[in-house]
């Protein structure tokens, strides 16, 4: 039996608490259904945690508008 592991980095825009276990479960279920719909079979999805959190807020970079001359 060949086992492969793939890791994905996802970006979400949501007002929901993405570190709430119920929200995380709902997201996994939706991802699972979407992958099955697209023909992916026999797989498991799970979250991994870093620093005790599954989701981390992305640091916003301040865009600086410059002049051309």
N, CA, C and O atoms as CSV, one atom per row, in Angstrom:
chain,resi,resn,atom,element,x,y,z
A,1,UNK,N,N,0.846,-1.186,0.000
A,1,UNK,CA,C,0.000,0.000,0.000
A,1,UNK,C,C,0.884,1.239,0.000
A,1,UNK,O,O,1.681,1.445,0.915
A,2,UNK,N,N,0.737,2.052,-1.021
A,2,UNK,CA,C,1.494,3.292,-1.098
A,2,UNK,C,C,0.743,4.392,-0.373
A,2,UNK,O,O,-0.459,4.578,-0.561
A,3,UNK,N,N,1.471,5.110,0.455
A,3,UNK,CA,C,0.882,6.239,1.160
A,3,UNK,C,C,1.629,7.493,0.763
A,3,UNK,O,O,2.860,7.522,0.768
A,4,UNK,N,N,0.892,8.518,0.422
A,4,UNK,CA,C,1.479,9.800,0.074
A,4,UNK,C,C,0.926,10.855,1.006
A,4,UNK,O,O,-0.228,10.793,1.430
A,5,UNK,N,N,1.761,11.814,1.315
A,5,UNK,CA,C,1.321,12.913,2.168
A,5,UNK,C,C,1.489,14.201,1.394
A,5,UNK,O,O,2.533,14.443,0.789
A,6,UNK,N,N,0.481,15.007,1.413
A,6,UNK,CA,C,0.533,16.322,0.776
A,6,UNK,C,C,0.128,17.356,1.808
A,6,UNK,O,O,-0.777,17.136,2.612
A,7,UNK,N,N,0.805,18.472,1.772
A,7,UNK,CA,C,0.471,19.568,2.682
A,7,UNK,C,C,0.041,20.766,1.855
A,7,UNK,O,O,0.598,21.058,0.796
A,8,UNK,N,N,-0.961,21.443,2.372
A,8,UNK,CA,C,-1.495,22.600,1.685
A,8,UNK,C,C,-1.556,23.770,2.638
A,8,UNK,O,O,-1.833,23.608,3.826
A,9,UNK,N,N,-1.300,24.928,2.118
A,9,UNK,CA,C,-1.471,26.153,2.890
A,9,UNK,C,C,-2.700,26.850,2.317
A,9,UNK,O,O,-2.749,27.171,1.130
A,10,UNK,N,N,-3.677,27.076,3.162
A,10,UNK,CA,C,-4.937,27.656,2.728
A,10,UNK,C,C,-5.101,29.055,3.292
A,10,UNK,O,O,-4.617,29.358,4.383
A,11,UNK,N,N,-5.784,29.899,2.544
A,11,UNK,CA,C,-6.125,31.237,3.022
A,11,UNK,C,C,-7.631,31.336,3.112
A,11,UNK,O,O,-8.342,30.966,2.178
A,12,UNK,N,N,-8.120,31.835,4.240
A,12,UNK,CA,C,-9.543,32.011,4.454
A,12,UNK,C,C,-9.826,33.458,4.814
A,12,UNK,O,O,-9.069,34.091,5.550
A,13,UNK,N,N,-10.919,33.966,4.288
A,13,UNK,CA,C,-11.438,35.259,4.719
A,13,UNK,C,C,-12.745,34.952,5.412
A,13,UNK,O,O,-13.718,34.567,4.764
A,14,UNK,N,N,-12.777,35.117,6.718
A,14,UNK,CA,C,-13.966,34.760,7.466
A,14,UNK,C,C,-14.018,35.534,8.765
A,14,UNK,O,O,-12.995,35.871,9.361
A,15,UNK,N,N,-15.228,35.802,9.180
A,15,UNK,CA,C,-15.442,36.429,10.487
A,15,UNK,C,C,-15.529,35.365,11.576
A,15,UNK,O,O,-15.497,35.690,12.763
A,16,UNK,N,N,-15.641,34.089,11.182
A,16,UNK,CA,C,-15.756,32.992,12.145
A,16,UNK,C,C,-14.424,32.767,12.851
A,16,UNK,O,O,-13.367,33.112,12.323
A,17,UNK,N,N,-14.481,32.190,14.039
A,17,UNK,CA,C,-13.284,31.812,14.782
A,17,UNK,C,C,-12.753,30.522,14.172
A,17,UNK,O,O,-13.263,29.439,14.457
A,18,UNK,N,N,-11.734,30.637,13.339
A,18,UNK,CA,C,-11.202,29.483,12.621
A,18,UNK,C,C,-10.479,28.500,13.535
A,18,UNK,O,O,-10.177,27.384,13.111
A,19,UNK,N,N,-10.198,28.879,14.761
A,19,UNK,CA,C,-9.590,27.949,15.707
A,19,UNK,C,C,-10.644,27.238,16.568
A,19,UNK,O,O,-10.294,26.489,17.481
A,20,UNK,N,N,-11.910,27.466,16.284
A,20,UNK,CA,C,-13.004,26.756,16.952
A,20,UNK,C,C,-13.092,25.358,16.331
A,20,UNK,O,O,-13.244,25.237,15.116
A,21,UNK,N,N,-12.999,24.302,17.146
A,21,UNK,CA,C,-13.030,22.930,16.613
A,21,UNK,C,C,-14.254,22.630,15.736
A,21,UNK,O,O,-14.139,21.885,14.762
A,22,UNK,N,N,-15.408,23.190,16.061
A,22,UNK,CA,C,-16.613,22.951,15.251
A,22,UNK,C,C,-16.464,23.575,13.866
A,22,UNK,O,O,-16.877,22.983,12.869
A,23,UNK,N,N,-15.878,24.759,13.804
A,23,UNK,CA,C,-15.648,25.431,12.524
A,23,UNK,C,C,-14.627,24.646,11.707
A,23,UNK,O,O,-14.805,24.452,10.505
A,24,UNK,N,N,-13.562,24.196,12.357
A,24,UNK,CA,C,-12.539,23.408,11.669
A,24,UNK,C,C,-13.128,22.125,11.098
A,24,UNK,O,O,-12.799,21.740,9.977
A,25,UNK,N,N,-13.996,21.459,11.856
A,25,UNK,CA,C,-14.623,20.229,11.388
A,25,UNK,C,C,-15.498,20.501,10.167
A,25,UNK,O,O,-15.497,19.727,9.209
A,26,UNK,N,N,-16.238,21.594,10.207
A,26,UNK,CA,C,-17.103,21.944,9.081
A,26,UNK,C,C,-16.269,22.214,7.824
A,26,UNK,O,O,-16.651,21.802,6.729
A,27,UNK,N,N,-15.137,22.903,7.977
A,27,UNK,CA,C,-14.262,23.176,6.836
A,27,UNK,C,C,-13.715,21.865,6.269
A,27,UNK,O,O,-13.700,21.676,5.053
A,28,UNK,N,N,-13.267,20.963,7.141
A,28,UNK,CA,C,-12.760,19.668,6.674
A,28,UNK,C,C,-13.831,18.903,5.903
A,28,UNK,O,O,-13.542,18.311,4.863
A,29,UNK,N,N,-15.057,18.913,6.402
A,29,UNK,CA,C,-16.146,18.211,5.732
A,29,UNK,C,C,-16.418,18.802,4.352
A,29,UNK,O,O,-16.670,18.068,3.397
A,30,UNK,N,N,-16.367,20.124,4.250
A,30,UNK,CA,C,-16.589,20.776,2.960
A,30,UNK,C,C,-15.453,20.468,1.990
A,30,UNK,O,O,-15.700,20.211,0.812
A,31,UNK,N,N,-14.210,20.492,2.472
A,31,UNK,CA,C,-13.065,20.151,1.622
A,31,UNK,C,C,-13.153,18.705,1.151
A,31,UNK,O,O,-12.895,18.407,-0.015
A,32,UNK,N,N,-13.517,17.812,2.060
A,32,UNK,CA,C,-13.643,16.390,1.740
A,32,UNK,C,C,-14.692,16.192,0.644
A,32,UNK,O,O,-14.447,15.472,-0.324
A,33,UNK,N,N,-15.847,16.820,0.788
A,33,UNK,CA,C,-16.917,16.692,-0.196
A,33,UNK,C,C,-16.487,17.239,-1.556
A,33,UNK,O,O,-16.794,16.647,-2.591
A,34,UNK,N,N,-15.780,18.363,-1.554
A,34,UNK,CA,C,-15.323,18.959,-2.810
A,34,UNK,C,C,-14.308,18.061,-3.508
A,34,UNK,O,O,-14.374,17.889,-4.725
A,35,UNK,N,N,-13.372,17.486,-2.758
A,35,UNK,CA,C,-12.380,16.602,-3.357
A,35,UNK,C,C,-13.035,15.349,-3.929
A,35,UNK,O,O,-12.685,14.912,-5.026
A,36,UNK,N,N,-13.979,14.771,-3.198
A,36,UNK,CA,C,-14.692,13.592,-3.703
A,36,UNK,C,C,-15.461,13.928,-4.975
A,36,UNK,O,O,-15.497,13.130,-5.912
A,37,UNK,N,N,-16.066,15.091,-5.008
A,37,UNK,CA,C,-16.832,15.536,-6.179
A,37,UNK,C,C,-15.937,15.621,-7.413
A,37,UNK,O,O,-16.391,15.413,-8.538
A,38,UNK,N,N,-14.652,15.931,-7.187
A,38,UNK,CA,C,-13.697,16.063,-8.290
A,38,UNK,C,C,-12.911,14.777,-8.539
A,38,UNK,O,O,-11.890,14.788,-9.227
A,39,UNK,N,N,-13.391,13.677,-7.979
A,39,UNK,CA,C,-12.810,12.381,-8.313
A,39,UNK,C,C,-11.665,11.904,-7.441
A,39,UNK,O,O,-11.069,10.867,-7.734
A,40,UNK,N,N,-11.341,12.620,-6.391
A,40,UNK,CA,C,-10.298,12.167,-5.480
A,40,UNK,C,C,-10.927,11.152,-4.530
A,40,UNK,O,O,-11.969,11.418,-3.930
A,41,UNK,N,N,-10.290,9.988,-4.396
A,41,UNK,CA,C,-10.875,8.932,-3.567
A,41,UNK,C,C,-9.852,8.425,-2.552
A,41,UNK,O,O,-8.647,8.606,-2.727
A,42,UNK,N,N,-10.343,7.794,-1.500
A,42,UNK,CA,C,-9.517,7.135,-0.498
A,42,UNK,C,C,-8.456,8.066,0.093
A,42,UNK,O,O,-7.259,7.872,-0.118
A,43,UNK,N,N,-8.904,9.062,0.824
A,43,UNK,CA,C,-7.986,10.021,1.423
A,43,UNK,C,C,-8.491,10.431,2.800
A,43,UNK,O,O,-9.660,10.250,3.140
A,44,UNK,N,N,-7.576,10.987,3.576
A,44,UNK,CA,C,-7.916,11.522,4.897
A,44,UNK,C,C,-7.419,12.959,4.958
A,44,UNK,O,O,-6.351,13.287,4.441
A,45,UNK,N,N,-8.204,13.796,5.592
A,45,UNK,CA,C,-7.815,15.183,5.819
A,45,UNK,C,C,-7.676,15.412,7.313
A,45,UNK,O,O,-8.438,14.868,8.112
A,46,UNK,N,N,-6.697,16.220,7.677
A,46,UNK,CA,C,-6.550,16.590,9.080
A,46,UNK,C,C,-5.810,17.912,9.151
A,46,UNK,O,O,-5.102,18.299,8.221
A,47,UNK,N,N,-5.985,18.591,10.265
A,47,UNK,CA,C,-5.284,19.849,10.503
A,47,UNK,C,C,-3.989,19.566,11.237
A,47,UNK,O,O,-3.898,18.591,11.983
A,48,UNK,N,N,-3.001,20.394,11.037
A,48,UNK,CA,C,-1.800,20.358,11.858
A,48,UNK,C,C,-1.730,21.687,12.614
A,48,UNK,O,O,-2.237,22.711,12.157
A,49,UNK,N,N,-1.094,21.638,13.770
A,49,UNK,CA,C,-1.007,22.839,14.599
A,49,UNK,C,C,0.430,23.294,14.741
A,49,UNK,O,O,1.356,22.487,14.818
A,50,UNK,N,N,0.595,24.608,14.775
A,50,UNK,CA,C,1.874,25.241,15.065
A,50,UNK,C,C,1.614,26.234,16.186
A,50,UNK,O,O,0.655,27.004,16.121
A,51,UNK,N,N,2.432,26.227,17.182
A,51,UNK,CA,C,2.253,27.126,18.328
A,51,UNK,C,C,0.884,26.949,18.977
A,51,UNK,O,O,0.323,27.902,19.518
A,52,UNK,N,N,0.349,25.736,18.926
A,52,UNK,CA,C,-0.924,25.447,19.559
A,52,UNK,C,C,-2.149,25.898,18.775
A,52,UNK,O,O,-3.275,25.717,19.239
A,53,UNK,N,N,-1.953,26.478,17.600
A,53,UNK,CA,C,-3.061,26.956,16.787
A,53,UNK,C,C,-3.035,26.296,15.413
A,53,UNK,O,O,-1.969,26.014,14.866
A,54,UNK,N,N,-4.216,26.057,14.870
A,54,UNK,CA,C,-4.316,25.527,13.519
A,54,UNK,C,C,-4.223,26.663,12.512
A,54,UNK,O,O,-3.534,26.546,11.498
A,55,UNK,N,N,-4.919,27.771,12.793
A,55,UNK,CA,C,-4.922,28.917,11.897
A,55,UNK,C,C,-4.167,30.067,12.530
A,55,UNK,O,O,-4.238,30.284,13.739
A,56,UNK,N,N,-3.445,30.799,11.702
A,56,UNK,CA,C,-2.693,31.965,12.150
A,56,UNK,C,C,-3.069,33.138,11.268
A,56,UNK,O,O,-3.213,32.995,10.054
A,57,UNK,N,N,-3.226,34.284,11.880
A,57,UNK,CA,C,-3.508,35.483,11.099
A,57,UNK,C,C,-2.269,35.829,10.292
A,57,UNK,O,O,-1.147,35.817,10.798
A,58,UNK,N,N,-2.502,36.137,9.021
A,58,UNK,CA,C,-1.389,36.522,8.163
A,58,UNK,C,C,-1.009,37.953,8.475
A,58,UNK,O,O,-1.866,38.825,8.617
A,59,UNK,N,N,0.279,38.181,8.580
A,59,UNK,CA,C,0.737,39.534,8.851
A,59,UNK,C,C,0.507,40.377,7.604
A,59,UNK,O,O,0.947,40.025,6.509
A,60,UNK,N,N,-0.177,41.475,7.785
A,60,UNK,CA,C,-0.457,42.348,6.652
A,60,UNK,C,C,0.779,43.192,6.362
A,60,UNK,O,O,1.387,43.772,7.262
A,61,UNK,N,N,1.126,43.241,5.098
A,61,UNK,CA,C,2.248,44.086,4.696
A,61,UNK,C,C,1.684,45.407,4.216
A,61,UNK,O,O,0.714,45.450,3.459
A,62,UNK,N,N,2.290,46.452,4.655
A,62,UNK,CA,C,1.816,47.778,4.296
A,62,UNK,C,C,2.357,48.122,2.909
A,62,UNK,O,O,3.566,48.140,2.678
A,63,UNK,N,N,1.436,48.392,2.003
A,63,UNK,CA,C,1.845,48.775,0.661
A,63,UNK,C,C,2.187,50.251,0.659
A,63,UNK,O,O,1.434,51.086,1.158
A,64,UNK,N,N,3.337,50.549,0.089
A,64,UNK,CA,C,3.780,51.924,0.030
A,64,UNK,C,C,3.645,52.391,-1.410
A,64,UNK,O,O,4.208,51.795,-2.328
A,65,UNK,N,N,2.894,53.458,-1.589
A,65,UNK,CA,C,2.741,53.996,-2.938
A,65,UNK,C,C,3.883,54.959,-3.186
A,65,UNK,O,O,4.093,55.909,-2.432
A,66,UNK,N,N,4.606,54.702,-4.241
A,66,UNK,CA,C,5.727,55.574,-4.576
A,66,UNK,C,C,5.435,56.396,-5.799
A,66,UNK,O,O,4.513,56.101,-6.558
A,67,UNK,N,N,6.220,57.426,-5.986
A,67,UNK,CA,C,6.067,58.241,-7.178
A,67,UNK,C,C,7.099,57.816,-8.207
A,67,UNK,O,O,8.146,57.267,-7.867
A,68,UNK,N,N,6.797,58.072,-9.441
A,68,UNK,CA,C,7.699,57.653,-10.520
A,68,UNK,C,C,8.837,58.638,-10.730
A,68,UNK,O,O,9.693,58.428,-11.589
A,69,UNK,N,N,8.851,59.674,-9.977
A,69,UNK,CA,C,9.948,60.527,-10.325
A,69,UNK,C,C,10.124,61.623,-9.431
A,69,UNK,O,O,11.033,62.432,-9.618
